[in-house]
């Protein structure tokens, strides 16, 4: 299958790099109407390739790379800004994920974002809420290969989103690795799942929702089994799950298991999925779980569309930044001064700055002092730590790491960012931020209208004439800044 070119720029694409399956979704949107153009799913079982040291095996990586190469061929002709690839729990865990991501991005031809568990949950709900709208308070559950996401929401608003480290692949590898089914293994797997999910009992208690929906692979696979066998119309109930488990025990092994509607790619992980489902329905008092249309891949598309709104007003990342500023008592006036000056410098360094890079710089400036709440001393290090480790809706872990790098590099030496500064776009962002921080160091606007010009590796900062004490202090700080850049060998900064 090959994708037709998209000269009108109407196709959106999402790639979901899951722990069990990789999925590619191409779609068109017209108002509230969502039209799937094509959908490809491949059982890669990346999560089964994590060894005891938390490293992805070469065999598992190669399965993933082969799949992504095929996906890349389907993306030819689609505008890059309309494509988004996200990776979930396995790449959150894998210690060698960066090595895999470098190879994966090369064969796919597009960046891959590793998203945090709560962000994954938020995007799942976005897909469900748009494709299966309702005003009822609802519980949405998505059982993936190595994690389970639970979301409480109403309408299109997620009220609570959490991710738990138990999934169908992980549980199956742990308790059914030899492919044999025993009552003891099922009981042990259910206890393990219950222990992981127990902390959610109060947060997602039955009185908080009126309907429970299940999204994506495990729920879909079990729903198909129940419908094909005539046990239910596709809805999942405790009795129906007990029947499925009894069929597994009667078969004795996954090779001998014969269930109507069970696909071969689900066979290795069906036992783990059944254990998680049965545990959820019993612990959370769910009488029936209804399969739903929406999933992560559609949520990624809806979120991408919102990001590219002309005003950017609906970008959830802007709300996350504002929330963090409030939580960490950021000096808003200073943040705005630094952001405004940094953006001016960035425009002078880059004639046509990419909107996303400009937004990143603005967010880095908005958050560069969040570490002040921890300690004024070395606040840039505290800021970097907070940004790198916080759950922030809309942001991937990749982008948070980038913002953390900018916060860390806002002052002091540059050796701590030596590897990252090989990226020219990050280098320009950092130059703009550091100079803005210096010029606004007195928590006042930068004097006059400073200009920044580039000639190869030589940067000239033009300051207005003045002999005030404040101007002298600024020139002292800029002299130290010029010496810092000179030691790095990356550029020459001249203050005129």
Secondary structure as UniProt FT lines:
FT   TURN            7..8
FT   STRAND          11..17
FT   STRAND          21..30
FT   TURN            31..32
FT   STRAND          33..43
FT   HELIX           46..49
FT   TURN            52..53
FT   HELIX           58..74
FT   TURN            75..77
FT   HELIX           80..82
FT   STRAND          83..87
FT   HELIX           89..93
FT   TURN            95..96
FT   HELIX           97..108
FT   STRAND          112..114
FT   HELIX           117..131
FT   STRAND          137..143
FT   STRAND          148..154
FT   TURN            155..156
FT   STRAND          157..164
FT   HELIX           168..175
FT   TURN            177..178
FT   HELIX           183..197
FT   HELIX           198..200
FT   TURN            201..204
FT   HELIX           206..208
FT   STRAND          211..215
FT   HELIX           216..229
FT   HELIX           238..251
FT   TURN            254..256
FT   TURN            260..261
FT   HELIX           264..267
FT   TURN            268..269
FT   HELIX           270..283
FT   TURN            284..285
FT   STRAND          289..291
FT   HELIX           296..307
FT   TURN            310..311
FT   TURN            313..314
FT   HELIX           316..327
FT   TURN            328..329
FT   HELIX           332..349
FT   TURN            351..352
FT   HELIX           355..367
FT   TURN            368..369
FT   HELIX           370..373
FT   TURN            377..378
FT   HELIX           379..389
FT   TURN            393..394
FT   HELIX           397..408
FT   TURN            409..410
FT   HELIX           415..417
FT   TURN            418..419
FT   HELIX           420..422
FT   HELIX           424..439
FT   TURN            440..442
FT   STRAND          451..455
FT   TURN            456..457
FT   STRAND          458..462
FT   HELIX           469..488
FT   STRAND          492..495
//
